[in-house]
Amino acid sequence: MIQTNKKSFDLEKFKIQMAMIQDKQFKYLWKSTGSEKFYDISKGKEEKIDHEANYALVKRLKNKLFNVIKRLDSQTQSIDEEIDEEVAKNLRSLGYL
């Protein structure tokens, strides 16, 4: 919640995670709200949503994206274990952990 002189704003609705991966032809976008989009970027700069996307292609990019996320999460967890408690406390106060 952000409080200003005249109004308060609830920012909870903006706590959405997003991730994207692309190769030379396609782009896959995932949101924690459950939304997924698949673009065929080979068709020009307009990045039209591909409504007739091949399920296997979408699944390949989705799996690749989540494998990258898992790998990054595991690296982050191992870093957390190596951080001095005082440093971790400071990072938490700044919102980094």
C-alpha positions as CSV (number, residue, x, y, z in Angstrom):
1,M,0.0,0.0,0.0
2,I,1.3,3.4,-1.0
3,Q,0.0,6.4,0.9
4,T,0.1,9.9,-0.6
5,N,-1.4,13.2,0.7
6,K,-4.7,12.6,-1.0
7,K,-5.0,8.9,-1.9
8,S,-3.7,5.4,-1.1
9,F,-2.9,2.9,-3.7
10,D,-3.1,-0.9,-3.4
11,L,-0.2,-2.3,-5.4
12,E,-1.0,-6.0,-4.8
13,K,-2.6,-6.4,-8.2
14,F,0.7,-5.5,-9.8
15,K,2.6,-8.3,-8.1
16,I,2.7,-10.4,-11.3
17,Q,5.7,-12.4,-12.4
18,M,6.5,-12.5,-16.1
19,A,9.1,-14.5,-18.1
20,M,9.8,-14.7,-21.8
21,I,12.0,-16.8,-24.0
22,Q,12.5,-16.7,-27.8
23,D,14.4,-18.3,-30.5
24,K,14.9,-17.2,-34.1
25,Q,11.3,-17.8,-35.1
26,F,9.1,-17.8,-32.0
27,K,8.6,-16.0,-28.7
28,Y,6.8,-17.5,-25.6
29,L,5.5,-15.2,-22.8
30,W,4.3,-16.5,-19.5
31,K,2.6,-14.6,-16.6
32,S,1.9,-15.8,-13.1
33,T,-1.7,-15.0,-13.7
34,G,-1.9,-18.0,-16.0
35,S,-1.7,-16.0,-19.2
36,E,0.5,-17.4,-22.0
37,K,1.2,-15.9,-25.4
38,F,3.0,-17.4,-28.3
39,Y,4.3,-15.2,-31.1
40,D,5.7,-16.0,-34.5
41,I,8.3,-13.3,-34.8
42,S,9.4,-14.5,-38.2
43,K,6.4,-12.8,-39.7
44,G,7.7,-9.3,-39.2
45,K,8.2,-6.7,-36.5
46,E,4.5,-6.6,-35.5
47,E,4.8,-9.9,-33.5
48,K,1.4,-11.2,-34.2
49,I,0.0,-13.7,-31.7
50,D,0.1,-17.2,-33.4
51,H,-3.4,-18.6,-32.6
52,E,-2.7,-21.7,-34.7
53,A,0.6,-22.5,-33.0
54,N,1.8,-26.0,-33.0
55,Y,1.4,-27.4,-29.5
56,A,4.8,-29.1,-29.7
57,L,6.5,-25.8,-30.5
58,V,4.8,-24.0,-27.6
59,K,5.6,-26.9,-25.2
60,R,9.3,-26.9,-26.3
61,L,9.7,-23.2,-25.6
62,K,7.7,-23.4,-22.3
63,N,9.9,-26.3,-21.1
64,K,13.0,-24.5,-22.1
65,L,11.9,-21.3,-20.2
66,F,11.0,-23.2,-17.0
67,N,14.3,-25.2,-17.1
68,V,16.2,-21.8,-17.2
69,I,14.1,-20.5,-14.3
70,K,14.8,-23.7,-12.3
71,R,18.5,-23.4,-12.9
72,L,18.5,-19.7,-11.9
73,D,16.5,-20.5,-8.8
74,S,18.9,-23.2,-7.7
75,Q,21.9,-20.9,-8.3
76,T,20.1,-18.2,-6.2
77,Q,19.5,-20.6,-3.4
78,S,23.1,-21.6,-3.2
79,I,24.1,-17.9,-3.2
80,D,21.7,-17.3,-0.3
81,E,23.5,-20.0,1.7
82,E,26.9,-18.3,1.2
83,I,25.8,-14.8,2.2
84,D,26.9,-13.5,5.6
85,E,23.8,-12.9,7.9
86,E,24.5,-9.2,8.3
87,V,24.7,-8.8,4.5
88,A,21.5,-10.8,4.1
89,K,19.8,-8.6,6.6
90,N,20.8,-5.5,4.7
91,L,19.7,-7.0,1.4
92,R,16.3,-8.0,2.9
93,S,15.8,-4.4,4.2
94,L,16.4,-3.2,0.6
95,G,14.0,-5.8,-0.8
96,Y,16.5,-7.8,-2.7
97,L,16.0,-11.0,-0.7
